Structures are given as structure tokens and as C-alpha cells.
Amino acid sequence: MAGTGRVGCFIWLLLLAVTIYVATKVVPVKMKTSEFYDAMQEQAQFGSIKGDGPIQAELYRKAQELQLPLRKEDIVVRRDMGYCYVEVHYQLSIEFPIYGTYVWHEDRKVSRPLFAT
């Protein structure tokens, strides 16, 4: 039975290394998408004082800053029934050895009430 403890230790270290590697690939993507979602919420709150064009332009600038694969026309800003709606759909590719490419889909929608100023 000599050496079985080493094999178990090796397997745990390998699992830990894989987990850390995956986290280094996924966590930055999650942080970028969350930061962009926060910007969407913030811009939708300004719906009563900003037009659709400026909101779209500000979100596009933020997407460029975060290096998200969004075109300006992928950001839809509209108003209906007293609400401001902001919607985006995009994909991010994450490369992994052996597995290949994982496609992260983001379909985000935000709605905020418009208040009279």
C-alpha cells in the first residue's frame, strides 16, 4: 500500500490546478459582464432625462472600455408604458485546452420606470 497517499495527493493537486486555471479564464469574463450590466441599470435610470441615443452611446463606450464584442446596434434602448428598457445580446468565447472553445451567451434586459422631471 505504499504510495497510495501520493497518488491521492497528486489527484487533489491536479484538480486544484484545473480549478484555478478555469477560474482565471471565467472570473474576468464574469466581472466584465457584471460591470456592463451595472452600467445598463445605471443608464436606464437616466431614461427620464436622457434620450435613447445618448444612453446607447454611453453603453457602447462602456462595452468598448470592457472589450466586450458589442456593436452599437446590439444595444437596444426603447420606451414603452412609462418604462425605459435596455436590452443587449452578445457572446464571448473562452478558449480552453482539450475542451476547446466555450461560448458564453449574455442576454440581458433592464427596465426602469420613467419619472417626470
C-alpha positions as CSV (number, residue, x, y, z in Angstrom):
1,M,0.0,0.0,0.0
2,A,3.0,2.3,-0.1
3,G,2.5,5.3,-2.4
4,T,-1.3,5.4,-2.4
5,G,-1.3,8.6,-0.4
6,R,0.9,10.2,-3.0
7,V,-1.5,9.3,-5.8
8,G,-4.4,10.8,-3.9
9,C,-2.4,13.9,-3.2
10,F,-1.4,14.2,-6.8
11,I,-5.1,13.9,-7.9
12,W,-6.1,16.6,-5.5
13,L,-3.3,18.9,-6.6
14,L,-4.3,18.3,-10.3
15,L,-8.0,19.1,-9.5
16,L,-6.9,22.3,-7.7
17,A,-4.7,23.3,-10.6
18,V,-7.5,22.8,-13.1
19,T,-10.0,24.7,-10.9
20,I,-7.6,27.6,-10.6
21,Y,-6.9,27.6,-14.3
22,V,-10.7,27.6,-15.2
23,A,-11.3,30.4,-12.6
24,T,-8.6,32.6,-14.2
25,K,-10.4,32.2,-17.5
26,V,-14.0,32.6,-16.3
27,V,-13.8,35.1,-13.5
28,P,-12.6,38.0,-15.7
29,V,-15.4,37.4,-18.1
30,K,-18.0,37.3,-15.3
31,M,-16.6,40.5,-13.9
32,K,-16.8,42.3,-17.3
33,T,-20.4,41.2,-17.9
34,S,-21.5,42.1,-14.4
35,E,-19.9,45.6,-14.7
36,F,-21.6,46.1,-18.0
37,Y,-25.0,45.0,-16.5
38,D,-24.5,47.6,-13.7
39,A,-23.9,50.2,-16.4
40,M,-27.1,49.1,-18.2
41,Q,-29.1,49.6,-14.9
42,E,-27.5,53.0,-14.3
43,Q,-28.2,54.3,-17.8
44,A,-31.8,53.0,-17.7
45,Q,-32.3,55.1,-14.5
46,F,-31.4,58.2,-16.5
47,G,-34.2,57.4,-19.1
48,S,-36.3,60.3,-18.0
49,I,-33.6,62.9,-18.5
50,K,-31.5,61.3,-21.3
51,G,-32.6,60.3,-24.8
52,D,-32.2,56.8,-26.3
53,G,-29.2,57.8,-28.4
54,P,-27.1,59.1,-25.6
55,I,-27.9,56.1,-23.5
56,Q,-26.9,53.8,-26.3
57,A,-23.7,55.8,-27.0
58,E,-22.7,55.6,-23.3
59,L,-23.3,51.9,-23.1
60,Y,-21.3,51.4,-26.3
61,R,-18.4,53.4,-24.9
62,K,-18.6,51.2,-21.8
63,A,-18.6,48.0,-23.9
64,Q,-15.5,49.2,-25.8
65,E,-13.8,50.0,-22.5
66,L,-14.5,46.5,-21.2
67,Q,-13.6,45.0,-24.6
68,L,-17.0,43.3,-25.0
69,P,-17.9,42.2,-28.5
70,L,-20.8,44.5,-28.9
71,R,-21.8,46.7,-31.9
72,K,-23.7,49.8,-31.3
73,E,-26.8,48.3,-33.0
74,D,-26.7,45.4,-30.5
75,I,-27.7,47.8,-27.7
76,V,-31.4,48.4,-27.9
77,V,-32.9,51.3,-25.9
78,R,-36.7,51.8,-26.0
79,R,-39.5,53.4,-24.0
80,D,-43.0,52.0,-23.5
81,M,-45.8,52.4,-21.0
82,G,-43.7,54.7,-18.7
83,Y,-40.6,52.5,-18.6
84,C,-37.2,52.7,-20.2
85,Y,-35.9,49.3,-21.5
86,V,-32.3,48.5,-22.3
87,E,-31.5,45.2,-23.9
88,V,-28.3,43.5,-25.2
89,H,-27.5,40.1,-26.7
90,Y,-23.9,39.1,-27.3
91,Q,-21.4,36.2,-27.0
92,L,-17.9,35.8,-25.6
93,S,-15.6,33.0,-26.5
94,I,-13.4,31.4,-23.8
95,E,-10.6,29.1,-25.1
96,F,-9.7,26.0,-23.0
97,P,-7.1,23.4,-23.9
98,I,-8.5,20.0,-24.6
99,Y,-12.2,21.2,-24.3
100,G,-11.9,23.8,-27.0
101,T,-14.0,27.0,-27.1
102,Y,-16.8,27.7,-24.7
103,V,-19.3,30.3,-25.9
104,W,-20.6,32.4,-23.1
105,H,-24.1,33.8,-24.0
106,E,-25.3,37.1,-22.5
107,D,-28.9,38.1,-22.9
108,R,-29.6,41.0,-20.6
109,K,-32.7,43.1,-20.2
110,V,-33.2,46.0,-17.8
111,S,-36.3,48.0,-17.3
112,R,-36.7,51.2,-15.1
113,P,-39.7,53.4,-14.6
114,L,-39.6,56.8,-16.2
115,F,-40.2,59.6,-13.7
116,A,-41.4,63.1,-14.8
117,T,-38.7,65.7,-14.1
